[in-house]
Amino acid sequence: MKSIIYENHDAYLLYQAAIDRNPDLQAHGSISVQYALYLYYKAYPEERPMGYRYKHHASA
């Protein structure tokens, strides 16, 4: 079983919805709401608002 830490319950729900649609999506470690939303939109492209862009912020 994967050991994933979610930022909050919203991140968990978004990730679960994305995995239900596309079980091949990869995630590990911790999942922020922003990353969970990115995965959700990757699984459900028809739901993505026009102009949405995922901006990955590198941790220093």
trRosetta pair geometry for C-beta under 8 A, 3 or more apart (Angstrom, degrees):
i j d omega theta_ij theta_ji phi_ij phi_ji
2 27 7.6 82 168 87 156 77
2 28 6.5 -120 -157 -110 115 73
3 28 7.9 43 67 -157 66 76
4 15 7.6 -168 147 155 152 164
4 27 6.2 45 -116 119 134 107
4 28 6.7 -118 -92 -138 87 31
4 29 7.1 25 -126 68 63 23
4 30 7.2 135 -170 -107 63 29
4 31 6.0 15 -179 -11 112 112
5 29 7.0 -50 33 155 92 46
5 30 4.2 -32 74 -105 99 83
5 31 7.2 172 84 17 48 68
6 9 7.3 82 121 -87 137 23
6 11 4.3 172 -168 91 97 115
6 12 4.4 6 -136 -61 172 85
6 15 7.0 -131 -107 11 115 141
6 30 7.3 173 -81 -159 15 69
6 31 5.3 -23 -112 62 63 99
6 36 7.6 41 -140 -64 97 140
7 10 7.8 -37 82 64 99 87
7 11 4.5 105 41 -23 90 152
7 30 7.0 89 -59 169 71 102
7 31 6.5 -107 -10 98 86 55
7 32 4.7 59 -42 -128 142 48
7 33 5.4 -94 68 -28 139 75
7 36 7.8 -131 25 -9 110 124
8 11 5.6 108 52 7 57 100
8 12 7.4 -109 111 -2 38 93
8 33 6.6 -9 41 -60 99 109
9 12 5.3 -51 -151 35 41 117
9 13 6.3 40 153 -19 71 103
10 13 5.8 -54 -147 37 31 109
10 14 6.3 29 157 -16 65 108
10 33 5.2 18 99 -115 114 114
10 36 7.4 153 125 81 72 147
11 14 6.0 -57 -146 39 29 109
11 15 6.1 27 157 -18 64 110
11 31 5.1 158 169 112 122 96
11 32 6.2 -129 -108 160 136 19
11 33 4.6 -105 -73 -82 89 57
11 35 7.7 36 -143 62 110 83
11 36 4.2 167 -150 -17 67 151
12 15 6.0 -61 -147 38 25 109
12 16 6.2 23 157 -18 64 109
12 31 7.9 125 -75 79 47 126
12 36 7.7 -49 -24 -122 16 155
13 16 5.8 -55 -144 37 29 110
13 17 6.4 30 156 -19 63 106
14 17 5.8 -56 -149 36 30 111
14 18 6.4 28 153 -18 64 107
14 33 7.0 99 17 -149 147 64
14 36 3.7 103 88 145 122 111
14 37 5.7 -49 -168 -73 156 51
14 39 7.1 118 139 67 97 97
14 40 4.6 -75 -172 -50 94 133
15 18 5.7 -56 -150 37 32 111
15 19 6.2 28 155 -17 67 108
15 27 6.6 -72 -143 32 122 170
15 31 5.6 37 -71 145 142 164
15 36 4.6 -76 -52 -131 83 105
15 39 6.2 37 -115 77 65 143
15 40 7.6 -91 -75 -57 30 90
16 19 5.7 -55 -142 39 31 109
16 20 6.3 39 155 -26 64 103
17 20 5.7 -49 -149 28 30 115
17 21 6.8 19 156 -10 61 106
17 40 5.8 33 86 -121 111 103
17 43 7.3 169 123 82 74 144
17 44 7.7 -28 140 -18 109 132
18 21 6.1 -65 -156 41 31 104
18 22 6.4 -40 170 46 69 95
18 25 5.6 -26 141 30 110 167
18 36 7.2 -162 -1 -169 135 67
18 39 4.2 69 179 131 172 97
18 40 4.5 -110 -65 -88 107 51
18 42 6.9 48 -148 61 122 90
18 43 4.1 166 -145 -1 71 143
18 44 7.5 -112 -104 -4 70 92
19 22 7.0 -86 -129 72 25 55
19 23 5.8 53 -174 -109 73 53
19 25 6.1 -117 -93 51 64 114
19 43 7.8 -89 -36 -82 21 157
20 23 7.8 22 -119 -67 11 77
21 43 4.1 117 80 173 127 119
21 44 6.2 149 -11 -56 178 85
22 25 5.1 82 104 -30 104 101
22 42 7.3 -92 49 114 155 91
22 43 4.3 -148 11 -116 116 98
25 39 5.4 98 -178 -157 147 111
25 42 6.7 125 -109 94 123 129
25 43 6.5 -58 -48 -65 140 109
27 31 5.7 19 -178 -83 135 120
27 35 7.5 129 -125 140 116 121
27 39 6.7 -27 -62 -81 126 155
31 35 5.4 -128 -156 83 71 119
31 36 5.2 82 159 -61 115 96
32 35 4.8 93 52 10 81 98
32 36 6.8 -144 93 -4 42 88
33 36 5.6 -56 -144 40 32 113
33 37 6.2 36 154 -23 65 105
34 37 5.8 -54 -151 34 27 112
34 38 6.6 33 148 -22 61 103
34 54 7.2 130 165 -144 92 86
35 38 5.3 -47 -150 31 37 118
35 39 6.5 36 152 -16 66 101
35 54 7.9 78 -109 -156 48 125
36 39 5.7 -52 -150 37 34 110
36 40 6.3 38 149 -23 65 105
37 40 5.4 -50 -145 35 34 116
37 41 6.3 30 156 -14 66 104
37 54 7.8 173 94 -102 91 101
38 41 6.1 -59 -149 40 27 106
38 42 6.4 31 150 -23 62 107
38 54 4.2 59 -108 -108 118 142
39 42 5.3 -52 -148 33 34 116
39 43 6.4 27 154 -13 66 105
40 43 5.9 -61 -152 40 30 105
40 44 6.0 -23 164 31 69 107
40 47 7.3 -61 142 83 96 138
41 44 6.3 -71 -123 68 29 73
41 45 6.5 67 172 -103 67 46
41 47 6.4 -130 -113 81 67 94
41 48 4.2 79 -153 -85 113 103
41 52 6.5 -132 -133 115 162 149
41 54 7.8 -172 57 -53 135 113
42 45 7.2 8 -147 -67 21 81
44 47 4.2 22 128 12 115 121
44 48 7.4 158 104 -33 72 77
45 48 5.5 -35 -158 3 49 119
48 52 5.0 -126 -176 45 93 140
49 52 4.9 106 63 -43 78 112
